[in-house]
Amino acid sequence: MKYLRQLKPNQLKNKTCLLRVDLNIESPEKDAFRLQAVLPTIKFLTKNGAKVVILSHRGRPQGRESRLSLKPFAKILSRLLGKEVRFADRIKSFPAGDIVLLENLRFFPEEEKNDRQFAKKLASLGDIFVNDAFAVSHRANASVEAVTEFLPSYAGLLLEKEIENLDAVMKRFKKPLVIILGGAKVSDKIGLINNFLGKADCFLIGGAMANTFFALQGLPVGDSFYEKIKLDGKITREIGEKIILPVDAVIYKRKILDIGRETAKEYGDIVKKAATIIWNGPMGMFEDKKFAKGTEKITTAVFKNRKAGVVIGGGETVASLNKIDLRFKIPAYPTGRQDSRIFISTGGGAMLEYLAGKKLPGIEALKKR
């Protein structure tokens, strides 16, 4: 794979870079982490004399929904970069400028169809292509995969860091390796569990995921959310062994909404001894303070472990860090992070698929060019 950082200034000067980033953000004020994540590569390009055309999507629009337009991000990026970012609502009527932000790509149905002609039209706007959107690299979209057929293509600074850190916990991890899994669905994380079953020392299960494991064992879960799924034998045989479930819970109106005090202590003790930690998914309904204590205890244990290499990912997980306590507020990436051992991934689904050992279309496309 070719990386943007390997290019010399004379290879970028006066070139136009088509830059795929992730601005799939509901509220810029609440999700500053992902917004800040796109800045280093833009600054690198402009510092070296390149013009930049920024590509992204936002939400799942049905046609052109004004609430999902990327237009507000032009002003926000202008302020953050200290440079004017012009906005283009259509590919044909393209404004001149050093930095241009194109409208939500999902307003164009060809994007998610990975249409080659649409990708070719996008490619006509630039001289080189840079993918810096790890969070969407598991999708075969025109601006992620097909576009690489028409331009010299590179991995951006953020994408390079994502690959480097995820490869480290997959291939160069130190033991004990502890994996913390929460959130709603077991089905989203089966691939990761299978891939790490022979590597991890244990999986600490929380959130609604735990309810599914309880239900599989015939235990009552009341009105709690759980999935009616079947798991293969090698996973079910590890329940109570490598796969550790809560021993108590916080219950409200017949719903399990957080891990209990004893579980939080047990999990915290395990986390303190870990040499490598992977974490995806909160331990409970952290949005409500009454059910955030489990996630807070785990967060404290993770951040207090000064010897472990840590990878944290998933939108809800990152949101929980910011919401629970300002001590865990995630600063701008990649500068300003207080602890270099802790890597915060911008990917949710992409991170899970990568750690499951799957080939991501956006990354595989870069390897071919």
KETOR-510851 format. One record per residue: x negated, y negated, z negated of N, C-alpha, C in turn; residue number from 1; chain. Coordinates in steps of 0.001 Angstrom, whole numbers. Atoms other than C-alpha are relative to their C-alpha. Layout:
REM KETOR-510851
[[X,Y,Z],[X,Y,Z],[X,Y,Z],NUM,A],
...
//
This chain:
REM KETOR-510851
[[-839,1196,0],[0,0,0],[-878,-1251,0],1,A],
[[733,1264,-31],[-1189,-3528,764],[633,-971,-1004],2,A],
[[-456,905,1045],[-984,-6121,-1998],[-285,-1448,375],3,A],
[[128,1424,-294],[-470,-9858,-1699],[-1292,-577,-573],4,A],
[[1183,565,659],[-3313,-10592,-4134],[-1285,273,780],5,A],
[[1184,-338,-782],[-5767,-9015,-1656],[-230,-958,1167],6,A],
[[133,933,-1114],[-5097,-11712,951],[-819,-1218,-407],7,A],
[[817,1198,239],[-7595,-14568,1210],[799,-1244,404],8,A],
[[-735,1233,-309],[-6417,-18203,1372],[136,-259,1500],9,A],
[[-85,279,-1450],[-7241,-18452,5095],[975,937,716],10,A],
[[-988,-911,-581],[-4897,-15505,5729],[1434,-443,-302],11,A],
[[-1326,492,383],[-2003,-17405,4150],[273,-1426,467],12,A],
[[-162,1403,-359],[-2628,-21005,5144],[789,-151,1295],13,A],
[[-871,316,-1137],[61,-22331,7513],[847,1188,474],14,A],
[[-873,-1134,-309],[1804,-18928,7512],[1319,-184,-737],15,A],
[[-1284,-2,684],[5472,-18515,6631],[254,1390,-551],16,A],
[[-212,-1279,680],[6141,-15798,4098],[1477,210,-300],17,A],
[[-1349,-433,344],[9474,-14031,3897],[-115,739,-1331],18,A],
[[212,-525,1353],[9680,-13343,153],[1299,527,-592],19,A],
[[-1184,-614,617],[12228,-10890,-1272],[-179,6,-1516],20,A],
[[44,63,1458],[12907,-11630,-4951],[1340,493,-545],21,A],
[[-1246,-403,635],[15614,-10721,-7456],[609,-1175,-757],22,A],
[[-768,1059,662],[18006,-13578,-8272],[1414,490,-303],23,A],
[[-1303,-573,325],[20841,-11210,-9119],[302,-274,-1467],24,A],
[[-135,506,1361],[21551,-13256,-12215],[1378,-632,-159],25,A],
[[-1340,557,232],[24996,-13996,-13608],[-103,-1418,-520],26,A],
[[162,1318,598],[23856,-16939,-15717],[-1479,-312,-161],27,A],
[[1421,354,117],[20424,-18574,-15242],[-406,-388,-1417],28,A],
[[312,424,1368],[20628,-19993,-18773],[-180,1201,-918],29,A],
[[53,-1170,870],[21183,-16562,-20344],[-1040,1020,448],30,A],
[[943,-986,-522],[18777,-14621,-18122],[-1217,-700,579],31,A],
[[1162,760,-460],[15753,-16925,-17890],[-1175,908,323],32,A],
[[1106,-934,-231],[13423,-13917,-17973],[-120,382,1469],33,A],
[[40,-418,-1398],[14379,-12693,-14504],[-261,-1179,929],34,A],
[[235,1195,-812],[14401,-16221,-13138],[-1472,-388,-30],35,A],
[[1424,326,131],[10911,-16902,-14478],[-869,1008,740],36,A],
[[799,-1064,-614],[9722,-13596,-13022],[-306,-249,1471],37,A],
[[214,222,-1436],[10038,-14883,-9443],[-1029,-1101,260],38,A],
[[820,1191,-217],[7823,-17947,-9988],[-1464,259,362],39,A],
[[1433,-142,-274],[4215,-16602,-10017],[-338,266,1464],40,A],
[[303,-299,-1400],[4342,-15193,-6486],[271,-1208,899],41,A],
[[-272,1216,-786],[5962,-18349,-5090],[-1146,-991,-165],42,A],
[[1106,924,261],[3255,-20443,-6749],[-1290,460,671],43,A],
[[1193,-555,-649],[527,-18145,-5437],[20,-315,1487],44,A],
[[-123,234,-1439],[1814,-18513,-1880],[-167,-1475,347],45,A],
[[81,1425,-325],[2272,-22288,-1916],[-1379,-570,-323],46,A],
[[1346,451,361],[-1077,-22813,-3663],[-997,314,1114],47,A],
[[895,-413,-1079],[-2710,-20992,-754],[469,-468,1373],48,A],
[[-360,661,-1250],[-987,-23109,1881],[1090,654,817],49,A],
[[-1065,-673,-743],[1892,-20825,2864],[1343,-679,-228],50,A],
[[-1402,374,171],[5484,-21789,3447],[753,1255,-446],51,A],
[[-702,-1139,590],[8045,-19604,1697],[1489,-51,327],52,A],
[[-1439,-172,-189],[11486,-18358,2707],[439,1058,-1003],53,A],
[[-400,-878,1089],[13130,-16836,-363],[1291,737,357],54,A],
[[-1155,-853,-275],[15530,-13926,117],[444,681,-1290],55,A],
[[-521,-719,1146],[17802,-12464,-2544],[1477,303,219],56,A],
[[-1447,-196,33],[21282,-11178,-3270],[475,-374,-1393],57,A],
[[-577,294,1313],[23645,-11897,-6141],[1378,629,-82],58,A],
[[-1293,-633,221],[26481,-9714,-7395],[416,912,1138],59,A],
[[-584,-849,-1051],[28752,-7631,-5200],[1185,-740,621],60,A],
[[-1078,839,-550],[30730,-10217,-3212],[869,737,1009],61,A],
[[-918,-447,-1042],[33764,-9427,-1130],[149,-1171,969],62,A],
[[38,1158,-878],[33052,-11791,1750],[-825,-1100,-631],63,A],
[[768,1142,524],[31693,-15271,1003],[702,-574,-1231],64,A],
[[-564,506,1247],[32564,-15904,-2633],[-885,-1121,-527],65,A],
[[798,1164,398],[31446,-19374,-3683],[-646,188,-1372],66,A],
[[553,-195,1341],[30895,-18242,-7294],[-1289,829,36],67,A],
[[1200,-830,-116],[28167,-15875,-6036],[-1016,-588,981],68,A],
[[967,667,-869],[26393,-18381,-3814],[-1321,-192,-737],69,A],
[[1318,269,579],[22662,-18834,-4376],[-332,-1495,-1],70,A],
[[286,1428,-117],[22959,-22578,-3757],[-438,-647,-1318],71,A],
[[433,632,1261],[22720,-23539,-7487],[-1463,300,-343],72,A],
[[1374,-381,328],[19368,-21745,-7658],[-1032,-869,713],73,A],
[[936,897,-695],[17806,-24185,-5177],[-422,-1134,-928],74,A],
[[320,1089,942],[18030,-26992,-7762],[-794,520,-1198],75,A],
[[697,-574,1164],[16935,-24722,-10605],[-1452,311,348],76,A],
[[1371,-332,-426],[13895,-23459,-8686],[-811,-1265,279],77,A],
[[691,1275,-247],[13036,-27007,-7603],[-545,-563,-1307],78,A],
[[421,519,1305],[12904,-28037,-11253],[-1127,841,-589],79,A],
[[998,-885,599],[10879,-24994,-12354],[-1330,-47,741],80,A],
[[1215,-3,-818],[8397,-25223,-9485],[-623,-1387,156],81,A],
[[491,1358,-220],[8086,-28997,-9376],[-137,-329,1473],82,A],
[[3,219,-1456],[8664,-28801,-5612],[1425,155,511],83,A],
[[-1345,-107,-549],[11756,-29263,-3496],[211,1365,642],84,A],
[[-422,-1252,-629],[13500,-26021,-2600],[1266,-292,789],85,A],
[[-1158,265,-865],[15821,-26488,367],[877,1249,88],86,A],
[[-955,-1113,-56],[18913,-24336,810],[525,183,1409],87,A],
[[-536,-325,-1323],[20048,-22571,3982],[1196,927,-169],88,A],
[[-1169,-853,164],[23601,-21258,4047],[165,975,1154],89,A],
[[-62,-906,-1144],[23129,-19641,7462],[-1390,143,617],90,A],
[[1315,-281,-583],[20210,-18071,9276],[-259,-911,1200],91,A],
[[192,786,-1219],[20802,-20078,12470],[-307,-1460,-303],92,A],
[[221,1414,324],[20979,-23524,10850],[-1020,-90,-1124],93,A],
[[1043,-124,1017],[17651,-23306,9057],[-729,-1321,-187],94,A],
[[663,1292,234],[16215,-26457,7408],[-1516,139,-58],95,A],
[[1459,11,128],[12553,-27401,7542],[-360,-243,-1463],96,A],
[[439,206,1382],[10612,-27333,4284],[-1033,1019,-405],97,A],
[[1030,-926,469],[7760,-25717,2393],[599,1208,-710],98,A],
[[-692,-1101,672],[10182,-23624,319],[1483,-81,343],99,A],
[[-1412,-59,-383],[13595,-22567,1595],[642,1226,-645],100,A],
[[-759,-1102,586],[16164,-20420,-222],[1176,328,907],101,A],
[[-1088,-431,-869],[18494,-18417,2016],[1198,448,-842],102,A],
[[-1234,-371,678],[22112,-17782,1047],[23,1496,-364],103,A],
[[-211,-1369,480],[23168,-14576,-767],[72,982,1168],104,A],
[[71,-926,-1125],[22216,-11762,1596],[1186,950,73],105,A],
[[-1159,-884,-32],[25228,-9721,571],[1235,-683,568],106,A],
[[-1049,646,-778],[27396,-12337,2283],[-19,521,1439],107,A],
[[163,-573,-1338],[26112,-10594,5418],[154,1514,-129],108,A],
[[-242,-1440,176],[27549,-7036,5688],[-1143,876,514],109,A],
[[1106,-784,-564],[24502,-5921,7685],[-1096,294,-1029],110,A],
[[1052,-164,1002],[22283,-6273,4592],[41,1384,-636],111,A],
[[-83,-1282,700],[23556,-3240,2701],[84,1186,952],112,A],
[[15,-1070,-1000],[23862,-1262,5937],[-1416,283,502],113,A],
[[1403,-139,-417],[20076,-1627,6365],[-120,-139,1524],114,A],
[[-96,194,-1450],[20825,-2912,9868],[-1311,-548,578],115,A],
[[1297,375,-565],[17656,-3157,12014],[62,-1335,723],116,A],
[[-102,1267,-732],[18923,-6028,14158],[88,-1182,-958],117,A],
[[-68,1039,1018],[19782,-8056,11065],[-1375,-204,-619],118,A],
[[1357,83,554],[16358,-7250,9638],[-931,-722,969],119,A],
[[823,653,-1027],[14782,-8375,12910],[272,-1504,19],120,A],
[[-362,1415,46],[16690,-11668,12693],[-648,-678,-1207],121,A],
[[674,530,1187],[15382,-12184,9152],[-1499,-138,253],122,A],
[[1447,-7,-254],[11865,-11303,10260],[-430,-1142,905],123,A],
[[336,1087,-923],[12007,-13993,12957],[-272,-1313,-743],124,A],
[[209,1213,788],[11902,-16572,10135],[-1407,-91,-585],125,A],
[[1301,4,659],[8423,-15582,8952],[-1108,668,790],126,A],
[[1186,-646,-583],[4922,-14352,9760],[-395,1253,-769],127,A],
[[280,-1168,827],[4545,-11931,6863],[1186,225,-935],128,A],
[[-1058,-333,949],[6891,-10155,4437],[-623,452,-1311],129,A],
[[454,-419,1330],[6362,-9772,670],[1207,450,-814],130,A],
[[-1049,-505,892],[8549,-7586,-1526],[-454,-220,-1429],131,A],
[[274,222,1417],[8542,-8870,-5100],[1252,266,-830],132,A],
[[-1283,-292,663],[11956,-7477,-6049],[57,1474,-370],133,A],
[[-31,-1392,443],[11318,-4234,-7899],[1422,437,-317],134,A],
[[-1339,-351,474],[14858,-4335,-9282],[937,475,1098],135,A],
[[-855,-441,-1101],[16331,-3724,-5819],[-746,950,953],136,A],
[[818,-842,-879],[13564,-1539,-4362],[491,1439,86],137,A],
[[-591,-1342,-110],[15631,1601,-4990],[1159,14,994],138,A],
[[-1082,79,-980],[18107,403,-2356],[-562,-180,1411],139,A],
[[421,113,-1395],[17647,875,1379],[818,-1110,665],140,A],
[[-664,1168,-571],[18747,-2647,2354],[-882,-613,1078],141,A],
[[741,576,-1124],[17744,-4632,5429],[-1150,-879,-456],142,A],
[[1032,926,473],[15770,-7217,3430],[-1031,684,-897],143,A],
[[917,-754,854],[13988,-4485,1464],[-774,1043,800],144,A],
[[629,-1098,-747],[13303,-1625,3861],[-191,-318,1483],145,A],
[[79,140,-1459],[14137,-2318,7530],[-886,-1155,445],146,A],
[[787,1176,-375],[12429,-5738,7595],[-1490,320,126],147,A],
[[1434,-339,-47],[9037,-4076,7043],[-426,536,1363],148,A],
[[318,-496,-1347],[9261,-2665,10593],[-474,-1122,925],149,A],
[[221,1109,-931],[8854,-6137,12070],[-1077,-980,-436],150,A],
[[1007,944,488],[6253,-7944,9933],[-1068,731,-817],151,A],
[[990,-502,956],[2962,-7229,8131],[586,-147,-1402],152,A],
[[-758,-12,1254],[4264,-6304,4669],[-883,328,-1196],153,A],
[[842,-99,1193],[2835,-6555,1163],[862,85,-1268],154,A],
[[-621,16,1328],[3727,-5934,-2478],[-404,-1280,-708],155,A],
[[276,1238,721],[4029,-9144,-4494],[-616,251,-1364],156,A],
[[682,-99,1293],[2430,-9877,-7861],[841,752,-1030],157,A],
[[-873,-661,964],[5443,-8735,-9881],[170,1473,340],158,A],
[[-178,-1395,-401],[6031,-5564,-7874],[-1250,813,-316],159,A],
[[1253,-687,313],[2369,-4644,-8273],[-77,319,-1495],160,A],
[[39,-211,1444],[2626,-5081,-12055],[996,1078,-441],161,A],
[[-1001,-1019,328],[5799,-2975,-12200],[-558,1398,281],162,A],
[[541,-1303,-382],[4144,-95,-10343],[-1142,406,-927],163,A],
[[1166,-264,852],[954,-366,-12398],[423,468,-1394],164,A],
[[-413,-323,1363],[2761,-250,-15765],[855,1263,-68],165,A],
[[-815,-1213,5],[5284,2438,-14861],[-847,1231,308],166,A],
[[921,-1111,-266],[2537,4632,-13397],[-794,357,-1252],167,A],
[[791,-242,1215],[612,4213,-16643],[750,887,-981],168,A],
[[-741,-816,964],[3410,5660,-18805],[396,1352,588],169,A],
[[-319,-1277,-630],[4058,8429,-16267],[-1220,914,100],170,A],
[[1170,-814,-341],[507,9559,-15538],[-1171,-141,-960],171,A],
[[1171,240,849],[-1897,8056,-18059],[407,-310,-1440],172,A],
[[-532,296,1334],[137,8038,-21259],[-820,697,-1084],173,A],
[[598,-610,1191],[-1226,8758,-24713],[1119,585,-854],174,A],
[[-988,-632,865],[574,11035,-27139],[-222,-386,-1455],175,A],
[[-1375,-399,-301],[2794,11002,-29067],[707,-972,962],176,A],
[[-811,769,-940],[5028,9847,-26212],[1449,72,-468],177,A],
[[-1371,86,515],[8406,8682,-27549],[858,-769,994],178,A],
[[-921,645,-943],[11316,7841,-25236],[1300,-326,-726],179,A],
[[-1220,472,659],[14202,5769,-26616],[1042,-252,1088],180,A],
[[-1036,139,-1012],[17415,6042,-24604],[1335,-341,-648],181,A],
[[-1310,407,483],[20670,4207,-25284],[871,-428,1155],182,A],
[[-901,437,-1061],[23371,2456,-23337],[1160,965,143],183,A],
[[-1274,-696,-150],[26499,4006,-21922],[-105,1431,515],184,A],
[[-141,-1254,-737],[25757,6894,-19596],[-1233,899,-53],185,A],
[[1043,-1021,-97],[23729,10074,-19858],[-337,260,1471],186,A],
[[188,-340,-1419],[24241,10641,-16115],[-1034,-892,678],187,A],
[[978,913,-584],[22118,7569,-15299],[-1433,372,-372],188,A],
[[1335,-247,544],[19196,8972,-17270],[-416,1461,45],189,A],
[[333,-1425,-80],[19277,12708,-16531],[-1313,214,752],190,A],
[[1227,-139,-791],[16537,12322,-13904],[-1237,-298,-828],191,A],
[[1119,361,858],[14243,10580,-16373],[-244,1090,-1052],192,A],
[[151,-1040,1023],[14930,13186,-19075],[-657,1245,600],193,A],
[[574,-1185,-651],[14192,16048,-16672],[-1479,-184,324],194,A],
[[1383,251,-419],[10975,14421,-15434],[-961,-41,-1181],195,A],
[[872,153,1171],[9654,13834,-18961],[180,1117,-1037],196,A],
[[-294,-1035,991],[10976,16961,-20687],[-1266,749,-428],197,A],
[[1234,-709,316],[7575,18627,-20476],[-1129,-914,-461],198,A],
[[1043,964,356],[5642,15433,-21288],[261,-684,-1340],199,A],
[[-338,787,1189],[7498,13579,-24038],[-9,854,-1257],200,A],
[[-88,-682,1288],[7220,14494,-27698],[1423,9,-507],201,A],
[[-1412,15,392],[10793,13408,-28305],[754,-1095,730],202,A],
[[-926,991,-533],[13797,11507,-26983],[914,-421,-1149],203,A],
[[-870,526,1053],[15620,9279,-29470],[1257,-552,671],204,A],
[[-1233,326,-720],[19245,9003,-28351],[913,-877,-857],205,A],
[[-945,883,670],[21613,6175,-29280],[1035,-509,970],206,A],
[[-1028,555,-864],[24430,4107,-27852],[1084,1024,304],207,A],
[[-1068,-925,-385],[27359,5776,-26130],[-547,1301,564],208,A],
[[634,-1247,-455],[24903,8315,-24705],[124,1087,-1057],209,A],
[[-54,-981,1084],[24882,9999,-28100],[1377,653,-79],210,A],
[[-1355,-547,61],[28669,10435,-27954],[175,1162,970],211,A],
[[-97,-1066,-999],[28336,12531,-24803],[-667,1269,-509],212,A],
[[674,-1169,571],[25823,14826,-26500],[821,603,-1139],213,A],
[[-858,-500,1078],[28124,15068,-29549],[1158,814,586],214,A],
[[-1161,-662,-607],[31095,15975,-27329],[-388,1344,606],215,A],
[[477,-1258,-584],[29041,18645,-25543],[-167,1083,-1063],216,A],
[[156,-951,1104],[28467,20240,-28946],[1310,288,-709],217,A],
[[-1303,-222,609],[32158,20152,-29763],[265,-824,-1232],218,A],
[[-173,869,1163],[31787,17423,-32369],[1021,-1105,309],219,A],
[[-1021,1038,-251],[34594,14836,-32797],[-633,-1361,264],220,A],
[[490,1350,-302],[33985,11405,-31249],[1126,-1025,-31],221,A],
[[-1125,928,108],[37427,9868,-31826],[339,-654,1326],222,A],
[[-317,747,-1227],[38202,7142,-29293],[-1257,-583,648],223,A],
[[1267,501,-544],[34532,6555,-28481],[-138,353,1474],224,A],
[[295,-311,-1400],[33375,6357,-24873],[-974,1170,63],225,A],
[[974,-1055,-294],[31700,9525,-23614],[270,534,1401],226,A],
[[-134,-553,-1346],[31113,11278,-20301],[358,1476,-62],227,A],
[[-354,-1424,-102],[32754,14576,-19438],[-865,637,1087],228,A],
[[952,-565,-954],[29725,16116,-17776],[-591,1285,-564],229,A],
[[732,-1193,404],[27793,19367,-17852],[-1490,-253,201],230,A],
[[1454,131,-102],[24055,19447,-18482],[-600,1382,143],231,A],
[[595,-1321,-188],[21751,22224,-17388],[-642,486,-1298],232,A],
[[450,-662,1214],[20398,24659,-19923],[-1278,-536,-596],233,A],
[[1290,444,552],[16892,23282,-20219],[139,-1293,-803],234,A],
[[-254,1202,801],[18301,19968,-21496],[743,361,-1277],235,A],
[[-802,-336,1178],[20923,21452,-23835],[-812,793,-1022],236,A],
[[823,-768,939],[18327,23809,-25326],[-901,-890,-845],237,A],
[[890,915,730],[16282,20788,-26411],[749,-909,-979],238,A],
[[-773,806,953],[19146,19163,-28353],[-317,480,-1415],239,A],
[[402,-356,1353],[17991,19063,-31944],[-1469,331,-106],240,A],
[[1445,-247,-33],[14437,19811,-30868],[-681,-1267,502],241,A],
[[574,1233,-562],[12959,17232,-28484],[1039,-1112,100],242,A],
[[-1073,994,-142],[16302,15509,-27959],[652,-195,-1363],243,A],
[[-428,265,1372],[17110,13897,-31305],[1227,-902,6],244,A],
[[-1261,736,47],[20636,12691,-32034],[179,-683,-1356],245,A],
[[-257,694,1266],[21911,10286,-34722],[561,946,-1067],246,A],
[[-534,-778,1123],[22600,11774,-38154],[1138,-742,-697],247,A],
[[-1127,776,506],[24998,8956,-39069],[298,-1110,993],248,A],
[[-430,1008,-977],[26864,6179,-37277],[875,-1050,-664],249,A],
[[-926,1063,407],[28767,2931,-37667],[1267,174,831],250,A],
[[-1259,-288,-684],[32415,3584,-36842],[1010,-1109,-312],251,A],
[[-1007,1048,156],[35136,990,-36255],[1186,331,895],252,A],
[[-1220,-333,-746],[38719,1752,-35226],[-190,1251,854],253,A],
[[184,-1326,-620],[37834,5368,-34388],[-1019,7,1132],254,A],
[[1031,55,-1029],[34932,4285,-32183],[-1393,-65,-633],255,A],
[[1393,48,435],[31217,4957,-32716],[-666,-1159,737],256,A],
[[484,1219,-637],[29601,1561,-32086],[-1463,-324,-313],257,A],
[[1415,226,296],[26091,1809,-33548],[-552,1230,-717],258,A],
[[607,-1039,820],[23605,4243,-35039],[29,-461,-1457],259,A],
[[-83,329,1408],[23724,4408,-38828],[-1347,-312,-634],260,A],
[[1200,417,728],[21218,3335,-41458],[-1047,1112,-77],261,A],
[[951,-1115,109],[19665,6797,-41941],[-648,303,1339],262,A],
[[547,-233,-1345],[19263,7276,-38193],[-1016,-1065,363],263,A],
[[909,1103,-315],[17673,3852,-37796],[-1332,184,-722],264,A],
[[1237,-226,746],[15157,4732,-40528],[-787,1164,596],265,A],
[[663,-1175,-586],[14405,8160,-39039],[-648,-353,1338],266,A],
[[534,391,-1301],[13973,6723,-35529],[-1176,-968,-172],267,A],
[[1060,974,238],[11881,3836,-36859],[-1290,663,-435],268,A],
[[1189,-721,457],[9488,6230,-38609],[-694,720,1151],269,A],
[[572,-684,-1167],[9015,8185,-35373],[-680,-1010,922],270,A],
[[534,1043,-880],[8453,5003,-33339],[-1325,-542,-537],271,A],
[[1218,536,617],[5801,3782,-35799],[-1224,854,296],272,A],
[[1117,-920,-222],[3661,6852,-35055],[-296,227,1487],273,A],
[[149,-234,-1444],[4027,6714,-31249],[-1236,-691,560],274,A],
[[1113,609,-736],[1091,6013,-28936],[470,-563,1334],275,A],
[[-639,516,-1214],[3323,5451,-25880],[1500,-11,-231],276,A],
[[-1444,136,192],[6919,4204,-25908],[648,-458,1302],277,A],
[[-861,430,-1103],[9486,4011,-23111],[1379,-248,-600],278,A],
[[-1305,325,589],[12741,2281,-24005],[934,-545,1066],279,A],
[[-1031,478,-917],[15884,1891,-21906],[1361,215,-645],280,A],
[[-1354,-66,540],[19246,1078,-23459],[81,-290,-1480],281,A],
[[-173,332,1418],[20417,-473,-26762],[642,1135,-775],282,A],
[[-492,-1055,884],[21446,1654,-29743],[1476,-124,-337],283,A],
[[-1403,198,312],[24914,180,-30084],[553,-1209,724],284,A],
[[-646,1150,-638],[27304,-2613,-29125],[-610,-1277,-596],285,A],
[[805,1062,599],[24658,-5254,-29894],[619,-1383,164],286,A],
[[-620,1307,-235],[26812,-8108,-28526],[729,-508,-1248],287,A],
[[-650,338,1265],[28653,-8029,-31862],[-1005,246,-1128],288,A],
[[1008,-115,1067],[26374,-8687,-34857],[256,1165,-943],289,A],
[[-338,-1098,917],[28236,-6067,-36888],[-544,1338,488],290,A],
[[443,-1266,-569],[26984,-3388,-34510],[-1369,-127,685],291,A],
[[1317,253,-604],[23523,-4736,-33673],[-1153,460,-880],292,A],
[[1073,-296,945],[21602,-3505,-36711],[-884,1152,458],293,A],
[[790,-1131,-485],[20512,-214,-35143],[-1014,-426,1038],294,A],
[[907,499,-1046],[19048,-1931,-32099],[-1062,-900,-608],295,A],
[[964,895,649],[17412,-4535,-34340],[-1085,793,-726],296,A],
[[982,-820,721],[15723,-1854,-36482],[-980,660,969],297,A],
[[873,-631,-997],[14385,-84,-33394],[-931,-1042,609],298,A],
[[813,1081,-555],[13185,-3389,-31926],[-1139,-356,-945],299,A],
[[1023,332,997],[11336,-4197,-35141],[-1092,1059,-35],300,A],
[[976,-1096,33],[9668,-773,-35185],[-890,-3,1240],301,A],
[[772,27,-1244],[8607,-1055,-31533],[-1027,-1118,-16],302,A],
[[887,1156,-38],[7122,-4530,-31899],[-1059,27,-1105],303,A],
[[975,-99,1080],[5370,-3687,-35174],[-1056,1072,258],304,A],
[[976,-1032,-345],[3598,-693,-33629],[-1080,-636,884],305,A],
[[1052,750,-699],[343,-2395,-32635],[-916,868,856],306,A],
[[914,-873,-742],[-1349,663,-31133],[622,576,1269],307,A],
[[-680,-679,-1101],[1276,1857,-28657],[71,-850,1262],308,A],
[[-347,623,-1268],[1615,1040,-24975],[1500,120,175],309,A],
[[-1464,31,-14],[5241,48,-24417],[520,-497,1340],310,A],
[[-743,471,-1167],[7502,-220,-21366],[1464,-65,-384],311,A],
[[-1412,214,319],[10976,-1667,-21893],[710,-452,1274],312,A],
[[-718,407,-1200],[13581,-1976,-19162],[1500,146,-144],313,A],
[[-1459,-16,23],[17254,-2371,-18364],[533,-1339,-433],314,A],
[[-533,1328,282],[19287,-5566,-18332],[545,-147,-1405],315,A],
[[-577,79,1341],[21152,-4780,-21562],[-1085,55,-1068],316,A],
[[1075,-114,986],[17955,-3825,-23371],[-694,-1339,-172],317,A],
[[664,1306,62],[16243,-7098,-22487],[928,-1032,-628],318,A],
[[-967,930,586],[19431,-9013,-23341],[86,194,-1509],319,A],
[[-80,-267,1438],[19512,-7312,-26739],[-1196,-580,-740],320,A],
[[1190,563,639],[15945,-8407,-27500],[182,-1500,-222],321,A],
[[-202,1442,92],[16859,-12018,-26816],[1118,-372,-965],322,A],
[[-1176,351,794],[20189,-11910,-28618],[-194,277,-1487],323,A],
[[109,-421,1394],[19182,-10131,-31807],[-795,-983,-848],324,A],
[[864,837,827],[16374,-12387,-32964],[-977,-741,895],325,A],
[[907,804,-813],[14290,-15200,-31516],[-1441,496,-73],326,A],
[[1360,-555,68],[11170,-13355,-32669],[-292,880,1203],327,A],
[[179,-919,-1108],[11762,-11002,-29756],[369,-644,1334],328,A],
[[-358,689,-1245],[12587,-13653,-27157],[-1074,259,1038],329,A],
[[949,-379,-1034],[10979,-12593,-23908],[-475,-1251,732],330,A],
[[515,1184,-688],[8699,-15335,-22554],[-156,228,1493],331,A],
[[148,-70,-1453],[7985,-16085,-18922],[-1014,1065,391],332,A],
[[897,-1020,-542],[6388,-13292,-16909],[-762,-607,1174],333,A],
[[823,-890,793],[3528,-12707,-16318],[-849,-749,-1025],334,A],
[[789,738,981],[1970,-15526,-18375],[842,-270,-1232],335,A],
[[-715,372,1195],[2885,-16397,-21935],[449,1156,-862],336,A],
[[-399,-1132,820],[3584,-12864,-23111],[-976,136,-1157],337,A],
[[854,4,1172],[2258,-12639,-26635],[-760,1313,-190],338,A],
[[604,-1303,234],[1451,-8922,-26599],[-167,722,1330],339,A],
[[264,-592,-1313],[-224,-7455,-23522],[307,1497,44],340,A],
[[-332,-1424,6],[627,-3912,-24651],[1433,243,449],341,A],
[[-1427,-162,-259],[4319,-4537,-24068],[349,-540,1379],342,A],
[[-405,415,-1340],[5589,-4619,-20502],[1522,52,81],343,A],
[[-1452,85,-172],[9151,-5774,-19839],[304,103,1490],344,A],
[[-326,-212,-1410],[10413,-4376,-16540],[1227,-817,394],345,A],
[[-1161,720,-516],[12796,-6422,-14406],[1037,953,584],346,A],
[[-891,-984,-602],[14378,-3215,-13141],[809,753,-1034],347,A],
[[-824,-868,816],[17240,-1242,-14644],[105,1335,708],348,A],
[[-152,-1222,-795],[18358,1350,-12123],[-1284,385,701],349,A],
[[1256,-287,-704],[15072,1030,-10221],[-1021,626,-947],350,A],
[[919,-560,991],[13070,1713,-13373],[361,1450,-301],351,A],
[[-424,-1364,311],[15151,4801,-14186],[-323,954,1147],352,A],
[[291,-863,-1147],[14759,6173,-10655],[-1499,220,162],353,A],
[[1451,-132,-117],[11025,5473,-10590],[-524,978,-1053],354,A],
[[456,-880,1079],[10518,7191,-13958],[565,1412,141],355,A],
[[-521,-1337,-298],[12629,10089,-12695],[-829,690,1081],356,A],
[[872,-566,-1029],[9943,10610,-10043],[555,-115,1401],357,A],
[[-584,167,-1332],[12134,9517,-7137],[-817,-979,835],358,A],
[[653,931,-922],[10736,7746,-4083],[958,-1154,276],359,A],
[[-828,1184,-201],[12090,4189,-3882],[-186,-521,1424],360,A],
[[109,419,-1410],[12900,3070,-286],[-854,-1252,208],361,A],
[[748,1243,-170],[11466,-428,-769],[-1490,181,-175],362,A],
[[1424,-258,224],[8149,899,-2053],[-554,915,1072],363,A],
[[455,-905,-1052],[7896,3746,445],[-170,-720,1328],364,A],
[[115,773,-1238],[8494,1275,3285],[-1305,-773,53],365,A],
[[1257,749,43],[5499,-788,2144],[-1195,910,246],366,A],
[[1119,-944,-176],[3292,2299,2140],[-210,361,1471],367,A],
[[87,-356,-1421],[4045,2864,5840],[-551,-1118,851],368,A],
[[345,1142,-857],[3073,-629,6988],[-1442,-426,-194],369,A],
//
